[in-house]
């Protein structure tokens, strides 16, 4: 979890590949309306996010019911969002990919082909409720280093 541009997709894909797990991009669960708003430079409201969060919660539930392990990326900016996603599933682990605006903004400015534009980053930091109950990783490090830290802190082994 973390703000847009924190490396969720890059690190999530690398971690999933390293572990032999499935990977799911949380952005793929946004409605067309949400994507249109973001493309238009309009930040999402809590109401906009609720169906998206429920879709991710359902994915978590379905994977657990099938005993499948996966890495799922999701901004999960607020504690209520994190609770909704993981509710009823105490074995789900979250990791906060932590970085500051000065580090992440240039990443978004150079990113192409994504609906989340750099000018919306400030709204994500405004909405962000930094978690104090999950491990965090400094995203200024190389993705490979971050993946190894996640595996170590969560005691994860390849399938």
Secondary structure, DSSP 8 states (H G I E B T S, - for coil): --STTSSHHHHHHHHHHHHT-EEEEGGGGS-HHHHHHHHTT----HHHHHHHHHHHHHHHHHHHHTT--EEEE----SHHHHHHHHTT-TT---EEEE--HHHHHHHHHH--S-SS-GGGHHHHHHH----SSSEEEETTS-HHHHHHHHHHHHT----
